[in-house]
């Protein structure tokens, strides 16, 4: 069984478009969980799925810091 991660994403409506987010969710097959805080959602999936989701939101014009992201997301591994 694959290891799952539950990583937080702070929503900034000025930089993240709803269409881009929906497309990234579908493309990477991640689950989304919302809680009481409307500006934060949780992105749940394998390391590859979560990484792909955040990379897609980062956009094609920027270089995604993959090594730093993989180190950061380790704190959000589900047990």
N, C-alpha and C positions, 0 to 999 in steps of 0.2 A: 504494500500500500504506500502511496506517495505521501510525503510530508506536506501538510497544509500550513499556510500562513494567513494571518488576519492583520492586514496592514491598514493604518489610518490614512485617509485622504481628506485634507481640508479643502472644502469647496470655496473657490473664489470665482464668483460669477463673471468677473471681469476678464479672467484668463481662460476659464474652462467653459466651452460651449456644450450644451446638452447633447447636441447631435454627435459631437466628437466622443463624448463619454459613452453614449449608447453604442456607438460603433466599436469602441475599444472593449466594452463589456462583451459584446457579441463575438468579436474577433478572437478574444482571448479566453472565452468561456469561464469568466470569473463570476462569483456570486457577490452580491452587494448587500450589506446589512446597514440599516440606519438605526440610530438611537435617538435619544432625547435632544441631542445637540444638532440643530439643522444644518450647520456648516461642516460637519464631519460625517463621513461615511466610512465603512470598513470594507475593504476589498479582500475577498477570500478566495484562495486557490493555491495551486502548487507554486513552487518557486518560478517556474517557467511562465505560468499563467499570470502571476502577479507582476513579474518583471515586464512581460509583454504589454500588460495593461498600462503600467506607468510609463513605459517607453513610448507607447502610442500617444498618450496624453502630452508627453514632452514635445512631440512634433518632430517632423523630419529634418527641419533646418538646424536643430541643435544636436550636439553630441551628448548622448545619454551616458551618465557616469555609472556604468554597469558594476564595476567592482565596489564602489562606494555604496550603491544600492543594495547589493547582495549582503554586504556587511551590516547595513542598517536594518534590513528586513529580518535578520536572524533573531532580533529581539521580539519579533511578533510571530514566532513559530508556535503553532498549536500543539499541545501535548496530548 
